Every structure is written in structure tokens, then in C-alpha cells.
Amino acid sequence: MNIKIRLIILNFLEFAVWGAYLTSMGSYLANAGMGSNISYFYSVQGFVSLCMPALMGIVADRWIAAQKVVSLCHLIAGAAMIAAGMYGYNAGEQVSFPILFSLYSLSCAFYMPTIALTNSVAYNALDKAGLDAVKAFPPIRVFGTIGFIITMISVDFTGLQAAPGQFLVSGVLSLILCAYALTMPNCPTNPNKESKGFVEALGLRAFTLFKQRKMAIFFIFSFLLGAALQVTNGYANPFISSFANIPEYADTFGVQHANMLISLSQMSEALCILLIPFFLKKFGIKVVMLIAMFAWVLRFGFFGLGNPGSGVWLFILSMIVYGVAFDFFNISGSLFVDQETDKDIRSSAQGLFMMMTNGFGASIGTLAAGAVVNAYVYDVPVEAQQAGWQNAWFVFAAYSLVVAIAFIFLFKYKHNPQK
């Protein structure tokens, strides 16, 4: 089989595993009486990402071939996720937070490293095939997003978006990928060669960049903006589904198929990647980051103003701007770090950027968002919860607006279109 097709299947499965539960888990947790604990489930992804990808990367560099590490990680992640799903069904309404959270956390701890490792496997395979990874990999990676969207929609239309069955779907896909990863071309290891250590893999050596005012401010705002990354993944589905309690909206498409509606966000994300080269060259990183920040304001604001009935168009607009909010920050920020750092610490700088955004930023931001949602929604009487959701979204929009305004005045950067 053509190596590109084999890698397309690899990426499709890798992100299909994630798409099975990432945007719908909040609805299941809310239905199971754990709405106030949603933030813990989403924040753990960031906390395990602070160390596990670096640790597994070192193992793949030195001792066990990367494709075998991917297989082993998916074996553990899949088994733990299946156990979480089976426990959810067996426990029913008596589901215990410590047990479900422990199984889920174990799965996340071994799934998150595979995102980077599958990239390494793909780069190695393309190199062995004599192909240019810069040109060949992006079209392959798009199928990861397609896999994510397809499992989102599948979980929706099979009625599993508010049930523990979504964990079973994810776990089974992990086990399939566990076997499939072993068919990939072998990735060489070199136990005798000094490879990237744990400190460098985490990006800790790049902390010297904080001596530069421009980079220090950039990383601080990366942390502040990273706080918004997981908010809608955790709370968009339970929010839209909560309109089922209002007879006027109970039978609307959005309420019945919240995951289908949310999947527009991932479709927008896939398309907005194509806009980044033009915007970066034309306007520079400061303007592009500001566009992302104001897109987050709109993302949250449209949720607060919309409804699944006559206001569903505001929900759709929120899904569309998500692509800009996510891509213009995550991908453009990564490119900026690559251009503004010396070669000897470039990898560490990328690690630092990921730590500030998807690590500390997303984890702490999700916990803070959970406190806001609990205060406005889950800690108030049922009849006040719908208004509470609206207030929570406006709080998130106001936060993003304050960050954007502060960024305008504090981040100094002169764009050179020729650079």
C-alpha cells in the first residue's frame, strides 16, 4: 500500500480516538450528576501533557522504536478508556467520580504522547520514502481532523454523546490503532547517542528567552490566551443540550444533535489553516494574534447571545470564528517562535510554547472556567441555570477582550513583510 495512504489511516485513527469524546464528554458528565467536575476531566489533559510527551519521546529516541511506543501507549489508553465506559454503564446513576476520573486520567496520560509520536512516525516514513515532509505531511494531517469530525458525528447520531458509550468507541479505536501502528516503517533508536534530555524536551532551557522583553510578553500572553483553549470543548455541548429543558427549544436540531453543530468548529479549523501564510506575511504576528484574541471574544459572545431556535445563526457564527481563534493563535504562535529563536534552542522554545499554552494555560484556564460555570450554573437552582450559562459566556468573552486590549499596549513588535 502507498505510504501516504498508510499514514492517512494512521492520522485518521489517531484523532478519531480523541473526537469520540472530547466535545461530548461534558454532556455525559452533566447527565451523570458530575457537571461541577467537568473542568477536572478537561484540565487533566494539559497537566499530563507537561511531562508524558517528553518522557515517551525520550523512550522512543533511545530504547523502543517510536511506532512500538505508539502501539504500547494506545494499548494502555484504550484498555483504560474501555474500562471507563464499562464502569459508566455498570454504575449507572451511582457513578463514582474518583473511579471514573482515575480511569480517564490513566487513558489521557498515555494518549497525549501519541499525538507527537505519530508525527515522528510519519516524518520517518516519508523520509524513508524519499518524500519532502514539509510538502507531503500537511495534506496527510488534514485526515486527522476528518477522523475527529467523523467520530464526533458518529457518536452524535448513535445517541452516545450523553452516554459512557463514547468512551467505549474511543477505546476500541485505540486498540485498533495499537495493532495498526506496528505495521508502520521502523523508526531507528540510538541508545548510545546523546539524545534530547527531559529538561530540553520540556522546553525548560528556553526559559532564557524570558530575558528578552518581547519574548517574555509573548509567552505570558500565550499562557493567558491558552486559558481559553479547552473552555468550549468542555462546556459547549452541555450548554447547547441544556436547552432541552425549555419546551420551545427541546426538539430543535441543535439540542438533539449538539455534537453535529459543534463539528462545524473543526471544519472551520481545517479551512482556516490555509489563511495563515497570507495573514502572517501581510500583517505580522501582532495583528494575527489580535485577530485570534478578538475571535475568542466573538466565540464566547455568540454563545451567550444565541439559542438553538431563532438564534441558531449566532451558534453557527461561533463555530466559524473558532477556526480563526484556534489556528491564528496556536499555529501562528508556533511559527513566530520558530522565526524569533536561535537554532540551538528552537526545539526547546517550541516545548516552552506548548507548555505555556496547552499545558499550564489550558489546564489552569479550564479549572478557572469550571469555577465560573459552577458559580453561575451548577451551584444555582435549575430554573436559574439558563441565565447562568449566558452570564458565564459573557465572563469568558470579557476576559478575552481584556487580554486583547492589554496585548495591544504591551506587546511591541514591528512587522517586516520581507522577513
Secondary structure, DSSP 8 states (H G I E B T S, - for coil): --HHHHHHHHHHHHHHHHHTTTTTHHHHHHHTT-GGGHHHHHHHHHHHHTTHHHHHHHHHHHTS-HHHHHHHHHHHHHHHHHHHHHHHHHHGGG--HHHHHHHHHHHHHHHHHHHHHHHHHHHHHHHHTT--HHHHHHHHHHHHHHHHHHHHHHHHHTT-TTSTHHHHHHHHHHHHHHHHHTTS------TTS----HHHHTTGGGGGGGGSHHHHHHHHHHHHHHTTTTHHHHHHHHHHHGGGGSTTTTTSHHHHTHHHHHHHHHHHHHHHGGGHHHHHHHH-HHHHHHHHHHHHHHHHHHHHH--SSTTHHHHHHHHHHHHHHHHHHHHHHHHHHHHHS-GGGHHHHHHHHHIIIIIIIHHHHHHHHHHHHIIIIITS-GGGHHHHHHHHHHHHHHHHHHHHHHHHHH------TT-
